[in-house]
Amino acid sequence: MPGPILRAAAVAAATAAVLSLLSAPAQAASTTGALMLTQVRPNASGADVKNGRQVNLNGEFFVIKNVTNRPVNIRGYVPDITSNSYGRALPSYTLPAGASAQVHTGSGTNRRASNGVHHVYRGYARHVLNNDGPKNPDLRLKKPGSTDNNSSSGSITSCNWGRVADGRTYRC
């Protein structure tokens, strides 16, 4: 009788699918504000230092997304990195509704590239994102006016990662 066997197999497959979803770790980030951290690349590809100089600073970045239906100026939002306390507020840049921006460690011109990707630069002369976690969380994005003091006060979104691979981007 193939009917009962097929039904039993279908029920078993559905049960296995539900159980796998329940045991899978959550990947979605959340926010209590207009911006959300969605990705991080805490370790740029290649060496961080070459001939005594910091290199490829812009290969280290995190991604923020405007989760509203209106443009948001990111000026003053504070990236608070758990492994240090020398954060600086984000510069003035208007991120369109629903758009994302790569926020790079090094220097450059804040802009929307021809491929549509927005780029914002923090102006550091050295790498600042933690490569050898784990920390909890490694990065918080705080509302404007907040202090970079490694506390959760003012946080609207956060991102965690552990020990990282060279040049790999992680979802928050």
N, CA, C and O of each residue as an XYZ file, in Angstrom:
688
protein
N       0.829     -1.187      0.000
C       0.000      0.000      0.000
C       0.871      1.247      0.000
O       1.387      1.634      1.049
N       1.046      1.882     -1.151
C       1.918      3.045     -1.228
C       1.350      4.284     -0.546
O       2.132      5.137     -0.127
N       0.034      4.431     -0.412
C      -0.574      5.617      0.185
C      -0.066      5.894      1.588
O       0.483      6.969      1.828
N      -0.230      4.958      2.537
C       0.223      5.222      3.910
C       1.730      5.418      4.003
O       2.199      6.209      4.822
N       2.488      4.718      3.186
C       3.950      4.856      3.220
C       4.356      6.246      2.747
O       5.220      6.883      3.349
N       3.731      6.718      1.665
C       4.045      8.058      1.163
C       3.636      9.131      2.165
O       4.362     10.105      2.367
N       2.464      8.954      2.800
C       2.027      9.924      3.820
C       3.008      9.944      4.990
O       3.364     11.016      5.478
N       3.438      8.793      5.434
C       4.391      8.709      6.549
C       5.708      9.367      6.176
O       6.307     10.064      6.995
N       6.161      9.152      4.956
C       7.413      9.770      4.494
C       7.260     11.285      4.424
O       8.184     12.016      4.779
N       6.111     11.761      3.974
C       5.869     13.210      3.889
C       5.845     13.833      5.280
O       6.416     14.903      5.489
N       5.189     13.173      6.232
C       5.137     13.673      7.608
C       6.534     13.694      8.209
O       6.899     14.658      8.882
N       7.315     12.656      7.982
C       8.688     12.595      8.508
C       9.537     13.715      7.912
O      10.311     14.348      8.629
N       9.401     13.966      6.608
C      10.175     15.025      5.952
C       9.778     16.393      6.498
O      10.643     17.232      6.749
N       8.488     16.624      6.682
C       8.017     17.903      7.218
C       8.505     18.110      8.649
O       8.913     19.211      9.016
N       8.464     17.061      9.446
C       8.944     17.139     10.824
C      10.430     17.468     10.866
O      10.863     18.299     11.665
N      11.207     16.820     10.012
C      12.653     17.082      9.956
C      12.916     18.526      9.541
O      13.816     19.170     10.080
N      12.144     19.039      8.596
C      12.330     20.422      8.153
C      12.041     21.398      9.281
O      12.804     22.343      9.484
N      10.963     21.192     10.013
C      10.610     22.069     11.134
C      11.685     22.004     12.211
O      12.093     23.041     12.733
N      12.144     20.821     12.550
C      13.184     20.681     13.576
C      14.475     21.357     13.166
O      15.148     21.956     14.004
N      14.835     21.276     11.891
C      16.075     21.929     11.449
C      15.939     23.437     11.550
O      16.919     24.113     11.861
N      14.754     23.990     11.297
C      14.553     25.425     11.434
C      14.631     25.855     12.894
O      15.177     26.914     13.204
N      14.091     25.039     13.785
C      14.119     25.382     15.198
C      15.525     25.350     15.776
O      15.827     26.107     16.698
N      16.390     24.488     15.252
C      17.733     24.372     15.806
C      18.738     25.304     15.133
O      19.861     25.450     15.615
N      18.343     25.943     14.013
C      19.255     26.837     13.303
C      19.440     28.126     14.093
O      18.469     28.652     14.636
N      20.669     28.654     14.171
C      20.892     29.903     14.893
C      20.250     31.077     14.151
O      20.193     31.083     12.921
N      19.779     32.047     14.887
C      19.187     33.232     14.271
C      20.287     34.039     13.604
O      21.359     34.221     14.181
N      20.035     34.520     12.406
C      21.004     35.314     11.673
C      20.567     36.764     11.507
O      21.397     37.627     11.221
N      19.304     37.040     11.680
C      18.797     38.383     11.416
C      19.214     39.350     12.515
O      19.099     39.047     13.703
N      19.694     40.504     12.108
C      20.002     41.566     13.056
C      18.710     42.312     13.355
O      17.712     42.135     12.657
N      18.726     43.131     14.373
C      17.562     43.937     14.695
C      18.026     45.346     15.024
O      19.218     45.600     15.199
N      17.073     46.251     15.106
C      17.402     47.626     15.429
C      16.249     48.274     16.169
O      15.098     47.859     16.032
N      16.562     49.287     16.950
C      15.538     50.103     17.583
C      15.574     51.508     16.999
O      14.984     52.429     17.563
N      16.259     51.680     15.876
C      16.384     52.988     15.247
C      16.250     52.914     13.743
O      15.753     51.929     13.196
N      16.697     53.961     13.082
C      16.590     54.074     11.631
C      17.657     53.266     10.900
O      17.491     52.946      9.723
N      18.742     52.934     11.581
C      19.843     52.210     10.960
C      20.013     50.844     11.598
O      19.717     50.659     12.778
N      20.495     49.881     10.806
C      20.742     48.529     11.304
C      22.082     48.043     10.765
O      22.386     48.228      9.587
N      22.882     47.423     11.628
C      24.105     46.755     11.191
C      23.697     45.456     10.507
O      22.918     44.681     11.062
N      24.221     45.210      9.297
C      23.836     43.989      8.584
C      25.011     43.074      8.267
O      24.826     41.863      8.143
N      26.225     43.629      8.132
C      27.407     42.832      7.804
C      28.641     43.494      8.393
O      28.640     44.678      8.727
N      29.705     42.684      8.510
C      30.987     43.221      8.965
C      32.109     42.423      8.299
O      32.021     41.203      8.168
N      33.148     43.116      7.888
C      34.392     42.473      7.453
C      35.482     43.019      8.365
O      36.101     44.037      8.056
N      35.720     42.337      9.499
C      36.667     42.851     10.489
C      38.135     42.608     10.146
O      39.019     43.138     10.820
N      38.407     41.822      9.119
C      39.787     41.513      8.757
C      39.936     41.620      7.243
O      39.499     40.739      6.503
N      40.554     42.700      6.794
C      40.764     42.901      5.360
C      41.633     41.788      4.792
O      42.421     41.176      5.513
N      41.487     41.531      3.509
C      42.319     40.514      2.841
C      43.785     40.915      2.901
O      44.124     42.082      2.706
N      44.645     39.956      3.170
C      46.081     40.205      3.198
C      46.560     40.749      4.522
O      45.820     40.806      5.504
N      47.813     41.145      4.521
C      48.454     41.646      5.741
C      47.885     43.002      6.142
O      47.527     43.810      5.284
N      47.802     43.250      7.456
C      47.374     44.560      7.952
C      48.520     45.566      7.914
O      48.302     46.768      7.764
N      49.740     45.058      8.052
C      50.916     45.929      8.075
C      51.924     45.404      7.069
O      52.200     44.205      7.022
N      52.477     46.314      6.256
C      53.489     45.960      5.269
C      54.575     47.028      5.303
O      54.292     48.217      5.152
N      55.812     46.601      5.500
C      56.938     47.531      5.597
C      56.696     48.611      6.652
O      57.027     49.780      6.454
N      56.109     48.189      7.781
C      55.873     49.108      8.890
C      54.689     50.041      8.708
O      54.465     50.912      9.548
N      53.928     49.884      7.636
C      52.777     50.765      7.379
C      51.481     49.972      7.395
O      51.433     48.838      6.919
N      50.434     50.569      7.943
C      49.094     49.987      7.888
C      48.623     50.013      6.429
O      48.711     51.044      5.763
N      48.127     48.882      5.940
C      47.670     48.805      4.547
C      46.243     48.261      4.478
O      45.757     47.618      5.409
N      45.603     48.531      3.373
C      44.257     48.048      3.066
C      43.248     48.359      4.169
O      42.442     47.508      4.545
N      43.302     49.576      4.678
C      42.378     49.978      5.735
C      40.926     49.942      5.268
O      40.027     49.662      6.060
N      40.696     50.220      4.007
C      39.321     50.251      3.518
C      38.771     48.865      3.200
O      37.592     48.727      2.875
N      39.612     47.840      3.291
C      39.137     46.474      3.167
C      38.471     45.990      4.450
O      37.850     44.928      4.475
N      38.605     46.774      5.507
C      37.948     46.507      6.788
C      36.742     47.448      6.856
O      36.898     48.664      6.755
N      35.535     46.885      7.027
C      34.349     47.723      7.039
C      33.186     47.015      7.720
O      33.231     45.814      7.987
N      32.145     47.792      7.990
C      30.859     47.232      8.398
C      29.796     47.868      7.513
O      30.024     48.912      6.901
N      28.638     47.231      7.453
C      27.560     47.708      6.584
C      26.378     48.123      7.459
O      25.941     47.392      8.347
N      25.875     49.335      7.170
C      24.660     49.811      7.828
C      23.562     49.922      6.778
O      23.826     50.202      5.609
N      22.339     49.700      7.209
C      21.190     49.810      6.309
C      20.185     50.780      6.893
O      19.879     50.729      8.084
N      19.674     51.664      6.053
C      18.581     52.555      6.426
C      17.302     51.729      6.329
O      16.898     51.345      5.231
N      16.670     51.454      7.448
C      15.484     50.596      7.464
C      14.182     51.397      7.427
O      13.104     50.851      7.661
N      14.289     52.685      7.132
C      13.096     53.522      7.059
C      12.691     53.741      5.598
O      13.366     53.285      4.675
N      11.586     54.443      5.414
C      11.131     54.788      4.067
C      11.418     56.255      3.752
O      10.745     56.867      2.923
N      12.420     56.804      4.420
C      12.855     58.188      4.173
C      14.381     58.257      4.242
O      15.003     57.388      4.853
N      14.994     59.269      3.630
C      16.451     59.418      3.745
C      16.851     59.701      5.195
O      16.112     60.352      5.934
N      18.033     59.203      5.596
C      18.540     59.420      6.952
C      19.979     59.922      6.861
O      20.819     59.314      6.197
N      20.253     61.040      7.536
C      21.636     61.502      7.634
C      22.279     60.737      8.782
O      21.779     60.752      9.907
N      23.395     60.066      8.489
C      24.048     59.212      9.489
C      24.978     59.987     10.420
O      25.594     59.400     11.310
N      25.083     61.290     10.224
C      25.977     62.114     11.045
C      25.698     61.909     12.533
O      24.555     61.981     12.984
N      26.761     61.653     13.273
C      26.663     61.568     14.716
C      26.409     60.189     15.280
O      26.636     59.970     16.470
N      25.936     59.232     14.456
C      25.787     57.870     14.974
C      27.172     57.366     15.383
O      28.158     57.624     14.692
N      27.244     56.650     16.501
C      28.528     56.274     17.084
C      28.757     54.764     16.990
O      28.047     53.992     17.635
N      29.747     54.332     16.188
C      30.147     52.923     16.213
C      31.010     52.684     17.454
O      32.087     53.264     17.588
N      30.539     51.842     18.344
C      31.245     51.548     19.592
C      31.813     50.140     19.471
O      31.081     49.153     19.538
N      33.132     50.061     19.292
C      33.825     48.792     19.094
C      34.271     48.279     20.458
O      34.987     48.973     21.180
N      33.854     47.074     20.810
C      34.099     46.529     22.147
C      35.575     46.466     22.511
O      35.927     46.647     23.677
N      36.452     46.212     21.531
C      37.866     46.014     21.844
C      38.644     47.312     22.043
O      39.840     47.261     22.330
N      38.003     48.474     21.899
C      38.713     49.737     22.101
C      37.704     50.827     22.473
O      36.497     50.586     22.489
N      38.194     51.991     22.763
C      37.303     53.109     23.087
C      37.765     54.380     22.395
O      37.758     55.460     22.985
N      38.166     54.240     21.139
C      38.563     55.438     20.390
C      37.706     55.597     19.158
O      38.198     55.901     18.072
N      36.426     55.387     19.342
C      35.494     55.549     18.232
C      35.281     57.008     17.897
O      35.476     57.896     18.726
N      34.880     57.228     16.670
C      34.479     58.575     16.298
C      33.139     58.469     15.597
O      32.849     57.495     14.903
N      32.345     59.484     15.796
C      31.009     59.502     15.219
C      31.093     59.468     13.694
O      32.074     59.912     13.098
N      30.050     58.935     13.085
C      30.009     58.880     11.625
C      29.874     60.287     11.054
O      29.278     61.161     11.684
N      30.429     60.509      9.859
C      30.355     61.827      9.229
C      28.975     62.067      8.619
O      28.140     61.164      8.556
N      28.760     63.274      8.181
C      27.509     63.609      7.506
C      27.442     62.890      6.157
O      28.333     63.027      5.318
N      26.385     62.134      5.970
C      26.121     61.463      4.693
C      24.666     61.037      4.716
O      24.224     60.381      5.659
N      23.922     61.404      3.691
C      22.514     61.041      3.636
C      22.354     59.730      2.895
O      22.703     59.603      1.722
N      21.818     58.761      3.616
C      21.597     57.424      3.076
C      20.125     57.331      2.655
O      19.230     57.505      3.483
N      19.875     57.057      1.367
C      18.485     56.991      0.906
C      17.686     55.900      1.615
O      18.254     54.977      2.199
N      16.373     56.017      1.556
C      15.475     55.035      2.153
C      15.793     53.642      1.623
O      15.889     53.439      0.412
N      15.957     52.675      2.540
C      16.204     51.287      2.169
C      17.609     50.970      1.692
O      17.913     49.808      1.422
N      18.481     51.978      1.580
C      19.838     51.768      1.058
C      20.793     51.320      2.158
O      20.548     51.535      3.345
N      21.883     50.694      1.733
C      22.953     50.264      2.635
C      24.245     50.981      2.261
O      24.422     51.415      1.123
N      25.139     51.098      3.232
C      26.446     51.713      2.992
C      27.528     50.888      3.667
O      27.357     50.410      4.788
N      28.643     50.729      2.969
C      29.838     50.151      3.572
C      30.552     51.287      4.303
O      30.883     52.308      3.701
N      30.787     51.103      5.605
C      31.478     52.109      6.407
C      32.904     51.605      6.601
O      33.150     50.701      7.399
N      33.847     52.204      5.859
C      35.240     51.767      5.815
C      36.056     52.391      6.942
O      35.762     53.497      7.395
N      37.073     51.679      7.386
C      37.953     52.153      8.442
C      38.815     53.321      7.981
O      38.985     54.286      8.727
N      39.357     53.258      6.781
C      40.309     54.251      6.296
C      39.680     55.515      5.743
O      38.571     55.897      6.117
N      40.420     56.157      4.839
C      40.011     57.443      4.279
C      39.534     57.302      2.849
O      39.898     56.365      2.139
N      38.715     58.250      2.444
C      38.189     58.300      1.091
C      37.107     59.356      1.017
O      36.884     60.103      1.971
N      36.441     59.413     -0.116
C      35.361     60.368     -0.322
C      34.024     59.648     -0.152
O      33.738     58.674     -0.847
N      33.219     60.139      0.774
C      31.896     59.555      0.972
C      31.110     59.718     -0.322
O      31.006     60.821     -0.858
N      30.545     58.589     -0.832
C      29.918     58.656     -2.148
C      29.074     57.427     -2.441
O      29.114     56.418     -1.736
N      28.312     57.561     -3.510
C      27.611     56.420     -4.091
C      28.380     56.060     -5.347
O      28.502     56.875     -6.262
N      28.898     54.841     -5.395
C      29.686     54.382     -6.544
C      28.772     54.133     -7.742
O      27.552     54.043     -7.600
N      29.373     54.024     -8.911
C      28.602     53.805    -10.142
C      27.809     52.498    -10.104
O      26.815     52.357    -10.816
N      28.242     51.545     -9.280
C      27.500     50.276     -9.153
C      26.366     50.369     -8.133
O      25.694     49.375     -7.856
N      26.150     51.574     -7.570
C      25.055     51.794     -6.632
C      25.408     51.608     -5.168
O      24.586     51.895     -4.298
N      26.616     51.131     -4.877
C      27.026     50.904     -3.487
C      27.457     52.226     -2.861
O      28.244     52.976     -3.440
N      26.933     52.497     -1.677
C      27.314     53.698     -0.933
C      28.544     53.371     -0.087
O      28.643     52.285      0.484
N      29.479     54.320     -0.012
C      30.712     54.153      0.761
C      30.887     55.355      1.683
O      30.778     56.505      1.256
N      31.160     55.071      2.947
C      31.426     56.097      3.950
C      32.756     55.737      4.589
O      33.043     54.564      4.826
N      33.576     56.765      4.869
C      34.933     56.537      5.382
C      35.098     57.192      6.744
O      34.658     58.319      6.969
N      35.755     56.447      7.665
C      35.916     56.926      9.044
C      37.227     57.662      9.275
O      37.345     58.389     10.262
N      38.218     57.502      8.401
C      39.442     58.280      8.491
C      40.490     57.799      9.461
O      41.358     58.575      9.862
N      40.435     56.527      9.854
C      41.458     55.994     10.753
C      42.730     55.668      9.978
O      42.682     55.352      8.789
N      43.859     55.748     10.659
C      45.153     55.417     10.059
C      45.615     54.024     10.475
O      46.751     53.641     10.196
N      44.741     53.259     11.142
C      45.068     51.890     11.532
C      43.779     51.070     11.587
O      42.681     51.623     11.638
N      43.928     49.755     11.577
C      42.782     48.854     11.656
C      42.173     48.938     13.050
O      42.900     49.007     14.041
N      40.832     48.932     13.134
C      40.174     49.106     14.434
C      39.197     47.994     14.804
O      38.849     47.867     15.978
N      38.744     47.191     13.853
C      37.790     46.127     14.180
C      38.514     44.902     14.718
O      39.582     44.535     14.228
N      37.930     44.276     15.723
C      38.533     43.143     16.406
C      38.615     41.916     15.493
O      37.603     41.488     14.939
N      39.828     41.345     15.334
C      40.030     40.168     14.483
C      40.037     38.851     15.243
O      39.860     37.794     14.639
N      40.236     38.892     16.540
C      40.480     37.642     17.260
C      39.511     37.408     18.401
O      39.884     36.808     19.409
N      38.244     37.878     18.265
C      37.157     37.700     19.226
C      37.351     36.486     20.120
O      38.475     35.988     20.174
N      36.406     35.996     20.788
C      35.049     36.535     20.737
C      34.811     37.627     21.777
O      35.352     37.590     22.882
N      34.020     38.556     21.405
C      33.529     39.605     22.304
C      32.012     39.580     22.198
O      31.469     38.975     21.274
N      31.333     40.214     23.109
C      29.881     40.187     23.050
C      29.306     41.528     23.470
O      29.300     41.814     24.667
N      28.826     42.363     22.573
C      29.024     42.276     21.123
C      30.337     42.922     20.733
O      30.938     43.644     21.528
N      30.781     42.671     19.526
C      32.006     43.276     19.020
C      31.775     44.721     18.582
O      32.674     45.554     18.695
N      30.578     45.019     18.083
C      30.282     46.357     17.569
C      28.843     46.712     17.896
O      27.924     45.925     17.670
N      28.664     47.902     18.427
C      27.326     48.464     18.635
C      27.255     49.747     17.826
O      28.238     50.483     17.730
N      26.103     50.013     17.249
C      25.876     51.320     16.646
C      24.933     52.052     17.584
O      23.843     51.577     17.902
N      25.384     53.226     18.018
C      24.623     53.997     19.004
C      24.051     55.264     18.372
O      24.579     55.792     17.393
N      22.964     55.727     18.960
C      22.314     56.933     18.458
C      23.231     58.140     18.650
O      24.106     58.128     19.515
N      23.026     59.191     17.834
C      23.867     60.393     17.960
C      23.882     60.940     19.384
O      22.869     60.927     20.084
N      25.043     61.415     19.789
C      25.219     61.968     21.128
C      25.630     60.938     22.164
O      25.923     61.299     23.304
N      25.659     59.663     21.797
C      26.053     58.612     22.731
C      27.563     58.610     22.915
O      28.307     59.146     22.094
N      27.998     57.999     24.004
C      29.416     57.907     24.328
C      29.978     56.571     23.870
O      29.314     55.541     23.979
N      31.212     56.591     23.354
C      31.924     55.356     23.010
C      32.578     54.866     24.298
O      33.727     55.202     24.586
N      31.839     54.070     25.069
C      32.322     53.641     26.376
C      32.121     52.142     26.608
O      32.183     51.678     27.746
N      31.881     51.391     25.545
C      31.696     49.943     25.609
C      30.500     49.506     26.456
O      30.441     48.356     26.892
N      29.551     50.410     26.692
C      28.315     50.034     27.377
C      27.201     49.958     26.340
O      27.360     50.421     25.211
N      26.097     49.384     26.724
C      24.983     49.262     25.788
C      24.128     50.521     25.737
O      23.215     50.609     24.916
N      24.403     51.487     26.590
C      23.621     52.717     26.636
C      23.644     53.431     25.279
O      24.712     53.736     24.748
N      22.468     53.691     24.732
C      22.353     54.375     23.449
C      22.391     53.465     22.239
O      22.238     53.934     21.111
N      22.593     52.160     22.453
C      22.695     51.221     21.333
C      21.361     51.068     20.614
O      20.308     50.988     21.246
N      21.421     51.029     19.275
C      20.226     50.754     18.487
C      20.348     49.426     17.742
O      19.336     48.835     17.364
N      21.574     48.952     17.527
C      21.806     47.692     16.822
C      23.218     47.213     17.162
O      24.082     48.020     17.505
N      23.451     45.909     17.068
C      24.780     45.384     17.369
C      25.108     44.225     16.443
O      24.233     43.663     15.785
N      26.405     43.879     16.408
C      26.876     42.793     15.559
C      27.963     42.030     16.297
O      28.854     42.626     16.903
N      27.882     40.710     16.241
C      28.856     39.854     16.911
C      29.576     38.978     15.901
O      29.000     38.566     14.894
N      30.820     38.702     16.177
C      31.597     37.735     15.419
C      32.685     37.208     16.337
O      33.001     37.830     17.351
N      33.249     36.090     15.997
C      34.333     35.514     16.784
C      35.650     35.687     16.052
O      35.860     36.698     15.381
N      36.527     34.725     16.172
C      37.796     34.747     15.445
C      37.459     34.744     13.955
O      36.584     33.994     13.522
N      38.136     35.564     13.175
C      37.722     35.769     11.784
C      38.740     35.256     10.777
O      39.932     35.144     11.061
N      38.238     34.954      9.612
C      39.079     34.549      8.483
C      39.480     35.786      7.697
O      38.765     36.788      7.690
N      40.604     35.711      7.051
C      41.146     36.793      6.239
C      40.194     37.139      5.100
O      39.894     36.289      4.262
N      39.716     38.385      5.064
C      38.901     38.868      3.964
C      37.472     38.355      3.910
O      36.800     38.524      2.892
N      36.995     37.738      4.972
C      35.641     37.192      4.966
C      34.645     38.197      5.547
O      34.924     38.859      6.547
N      33.486     38.299      4.905
C      32.418     39.166      5.388
C      31.398     38.324      6.143
O      30.996     37.259      5.673
N      30.982     38.798      7.305
C      30.039     38.083      8.166
C      28.722     38.833      8.246
O      28.700     40.064      8.260
N      27.623     38.090      8.300
C      26.302     38.690      8.503
C      26.099     38.952      9.990
O      26.582     38.208     10.843
N      25.385     40.008     10.272
C      25.087     40.356     11.667
C      23.792     39.686     12.090
O      23.357     39.847     13.230
